[in-house]
């Protein structure tokens, strides 16, 4: 078995770093929620952020968990940030 070259290792690290930067987030909310709309606008303003919207009204468990906290943004590692948050808080949350 041939050892991995330095160039291949660097490429792999860069690939992993880019993958982590573009991780898809979950945005818990519901239709007609003006705060959820504000959260989406903040995410759009940051750029290079992808998210999937989850409507909590479709699931009793999610409704019980998030009803008074939406919008809530969750990372794949399970970390969450609930409203209120601004650009600075979002940047900090996404860099962790």
N, C-alpha and C positions, 0 to 999 in steps of 0.2 A: 504494500500500500504506500503510495507516494504522499509525503507530507504536504499539507496545504501551503500554497505560496503566500507570501505577505500580501501581494496584490489581491488574491482571492479573499483573504481575511478582511482586508479593508473594504472590499466591495460588499461582503456579507454584513459588516457592521453598518455601513452606510444604508444598505437596503433595510435592515432592521430599524434603524433610526427613522427613516422615512416612513416605514410602515406604522411605527408608533405615533408619529406626528399626524398621520391621516386616519387614526383610529375612529371608527364610527361610534358616536355617542347616542344615547337614548334620551329623548326629551319627553317627559311625562307631562301631559296636559289634557285638555279637552276642547271641543269646539266652542266658540263664543267666549273664550277666556282671553281678555285683553292683555293680561300679564303674560300669558303664553305667547301672544303675538309679539310683545315687547322682547321677550327672551329670544325668539327667532330672529328678530331684527338685530339684536346684539350679536348673535352667532354669525349672521351674515356679514356684519360689519368687521368681524375679526378676520374673515377670509380663511381659506384652506382648512375649514372645519366641516366635517360631514356629520349629520345626525339623522336619526330615524325617529319620527314622531309616534308616540304611543298614546292612544286615547284611553284614559283611565275609566271612562264611562262604560266601556265595553267589558269590563272585568270587575266583579265585586271585590276581589282581593286588592287590586290596584286602587280602586275607589276608596276602600277603607284605609289604605296605607298613605295615599297621596292627596286626598280630597282637600285638605286644608293647607297643603304645602305647595301646590302647583303654581308655577312650573318648576319641575325638578329635572336637573340634568344629571345623568349617570354615565360614568366611564365603564369600560368593560371589566375593570378590576373591582367593581361594586361601589366605588366611592361616589357620593352624591353631593350636589349643591342645590339647595332649595332657594326659592325666591324669598327675599330680594337679593339680587346680585347685579353688579355692573360689569363693565369691560375689565376693570382691574382685577376683580374677584374671579372672573372667568379665565383671564390669562393665567392667574396663579393656579387655579384649579386644573387647567389643561396642562400646565408644565410639571405637575407632580408626577 
